[in-house]
Amino acid sequence: MKQEDINLLKQLGLTTYEAKAYITLSSLIQATADEISDKSDIPRSKIYDVLKRLNSKDYIKIESGRPLTYHVNPPINVLKREKEKFIRRINKTGENLNTLYEKKISEVEAPIWRISGLDNIIDKELEIIRRSKKTINMRIGFLLQDEGSKLVYELLLKSENVKINLMVSPYCRISYKEFNISKLVNQKNVNVYTTDIPYVKLLISDSKEMMHIYSKFSKENGEILPNTAIGIWNQYEEIANNYNERFENQLKKIVNNNVKQ
């Protein structure tokens, strides 16, 4: 009997005795209370109450008779059910905490932060995207290491309910490989416009918050220098709205030029 299995079942709401009894019965398939007690080292004075609780939680079934016979519910079914319940609880708590976070973050006196470290920058970028309700406008002149697939995933999740416009540079270099950014992000319900963009990145969400991302690059091959990357996260709505208007005006010019050509 592995301690890690006991710990996992305890995280799902079982007591130590309940976890031990269920693991033991999983190895026996069916057994009497005395047999389970002997195999699990659970005192006989405790075993009947433990098995009764497992039955009420639908981990096992009880067959009438003298003595009673206990049958295990298949672990794959039990754990799938408990996993789904656990995920629903996590999601609910996540929604509650995020509501508190979003309510309070806008009340901070000076809502401008400098963010450093590639992981921190990408996490904040994805957080802003997840928080969007109406529009996401992005100008992408480069991608950070490991950012592309995460960015596309979050944009696709949002694309059914949020209007997304991307202005992207034709190519960028990551780990000495050249990527076509437009192909990476050219997905259903995401408007992608290819144009010449300097080595900067801008994300604007709902005209209310934004983040600039900057980095230095190698002069030899255009490769990003990871340790130099910084993000400037800004929640001044007036500033975000101003940048959003500039983005929309630039977008109109690109669309008009494409029509003329």
HELIX and SHEET records of a PDB file:
HELIX    1   1 GLN A    3  GLN A   11  1                                   9    
HELIX    2   2 THR A   16  LEU A   28  1                                  13    
HELIX    3   3 ALA A   33  SER A   40  1                                   8    
HELIX    4   4 ARG A   44  SER A   56  1                                  13    
HELIX    5   5 PRO A   75  ILE A  105  1                                  31    
HELIX    6   6 LEU A  118  ARG A  131  1                                  14    
HELIX    7   7 GLY A  148  LYS A  158  1                                  11    
HELIX    8   8 ILE A  181  VAL A  185  1                                   5    
HELIX    9   9 PRO A  226  THR A  228  5                                   3    
HELIX   10  10 GLU A  237  LYS A  260  1                                  24    
SHEET    1   A 3 GLN A  30  ALA A  31  0                                        
SHEET    2   A 3 THR A  69  VAL A  72 -1                                        
SHEET    3   A 3 ILE A  60  GLU A  63 -1                                        
SHEET    1   B 7 ILE A 112  SER A 116  0                                        
SHEET    2   B 7 ILE A 230  ASN A 234 -1                                        
SHEET    3   B 7 GLU A 209  TYR A 214 -1                                        
SHEET    4   B 7 VAL A 200  SER A 205 -1                                        
SHEET    5   B 7 THR A 135  ILE A 140 -1                                        
SHEET    6   B 7 LYS A 163  VAL A 168  1                                        
SHEET    7   B 7 VAL A 190  THR A 194  1                                        
SHEET    1   C 2 TYR A 171  ILE A 174  0                                        
SHEET    2   C 2 LYS A 177  ASN A 180 -1                                        
END                                                                             
